[in-house]
Amino acid sequence: MSTKTALAICDVCGFRYPMRQMKKNSYNLLVCPNDFDGGYDLKNHPQNRTPYIYQEEIVRNARPPSNADRNINWEDGETWEETSKNWNQI
């Protein structure tokens, strides 16, 4: 039997077609032209792809540095109001 006269059965509808008309879809099934879904199949659709997720940089110690290097000690008895008066001088 030559390839011109070879016949195949569609995996979706079960009808017999010439082999030269058959195509494989994205699920690797041999389908006829009527059942071929082209570029609009569920497997290759852009919304069904997993998103690209990149690893963000991890900050090891996110706390601010201590106040020792600025000579500010909040436990000296100063109140918030006394400290805020000096902010206008900056």
Secondary structure per residue as TSV (DSSP state, phi and psi in degrees):
chain	resnum	aa	ss	phi	psi
A	1	M	-	360.0	132.4
A	2	S	-	-87.4	167.8
A	3	T	T	-72.6	-19.3
A	4	K	T	-71.3	-30.5
A	5	T	S	-107.4	6.5
A	6	A	-	-68.2	141.2
A	7	L	E	-115.3	153.7
A	8	A	E	-142.2	157.7
A	9	I	E	-107.7	132.0
A	10	C	-	-67.9	134.1
A	11	D	T	-74.6	-14.1
A	12	V	T	-97.4	-55.6
A	13	C	T	-96.7	-20.9
A	14	G	-	85.1	4.4
A	15	F	-	-82.0	158.6
A	16	R	E	-95.6	132.2
A	17	Y	E	-136.4	159.6
A	18	P	E	-63.7	143.6
A	19	M	G	-61.5	-31.2
A	20	R	G	-68.4	-18.0
A	21	Q	G	-90.5	-15.9
A	22	M	-	-76.9	148.9
A	23	K	E	-134.7	158.0
A	24	K	E	-97.8	132.7
A	25	N	-	-90.8	-173.1
A	26	S	T	-70.2	-16.4
A	27	Y	T	-94.2	11.5
A	28	N	S	65.1	32.9
A	29	L	-	-101.8	145.0
A	30	L	E	-86.6	113.3
A	31	V	E	-126.0	158.7
A	32	C	-	-80.6	169.6
A	33	P	T	-61.5	-28.8
A	34	N	T	-70.7	-32.6
A	35	D	T	-96.5	-3.2
A	36	F	-	-72.1	126.9
A	37	D	-	-92.0	-3.5
A	38	G	T	63.0	-135.0
A	39	G	T	-87.8	2.6
A	40	Y	-	-108.0	44.9
A	41	D	-	-94.3	163.4
A	42	L	S	-72.0	-28.5
A	43	K	S	-74.0	-38.6
A	44	N	S	-102.7	9.3
A	45	H	-	-69.1	138.5
A	46	P	G	-59.4	-30.4
A	47	Q	G	-76.6	-13.4
A	48	N	G	-95.8	2.1
A	49	R	S	-83.1	149.4
A	50	T	-	-75.2	140.0
A	51	P	-	-73.0	153.3
A	52	Y	-	-78.9	121.0
A	53	I	-	-115.3	122.9
A	54	Y	-	-104.1	151.3
A	55	Q	-	-83.3	120.6
A	56	E	-	-78.6	160.3
A	57	E	-	-70.5	133.6
A	58	I	-	-96.3	127.0
A	59	V	-	-90.8	119.0
A	60	R	S	-69.0	-52.0
A	61	N	-	-127.8	98.3
A	62	A	-	-87.2	0.9
A	63	R	S	-74.1	148.9
A	64	P	-	-69.9	159.3
A	65	P	-	-66.0	161.0
A	66	S	-	-68.9	164.7
A	67	N	G	-84.8	3.3
A	68	A	G	-64.1	-33.5
A	69	D	G	-76.7	-12.7
A	70	R	G	-107.0	4.1
A	71	N	T	57.3	37.7
A	72	I	-	-114.5	126.4
A	73	N	-	-127.0	117.2
A	74	W	T	-79.5	-10.6
A	75	E	T	-94.2	9.9
A	76	D	S	-79.3	0.8
A	77	G	S	100.8	-2.1
A	78	E	-	-70.6	145.2
A	79	T	-	-101.3	169.3
A	80	W	H	-63.9	-36.9
A	81	E	H	-67.5	-37.9
A	82	E	H	-67.8	-36.6
A	83	T	H	-74.3	-34.8
A	84	S	H	-71.9	-17.3
A	85	K	G	-66.2	-31.7
A	86	N	G	-77.6	-12.1
A	87	W	G	-69.3	-26.4
A	88	N	G	-73.7	-12.7
A	89	Q	G	-89.9	-3.7
A	90	I	-	-77.9	360.0
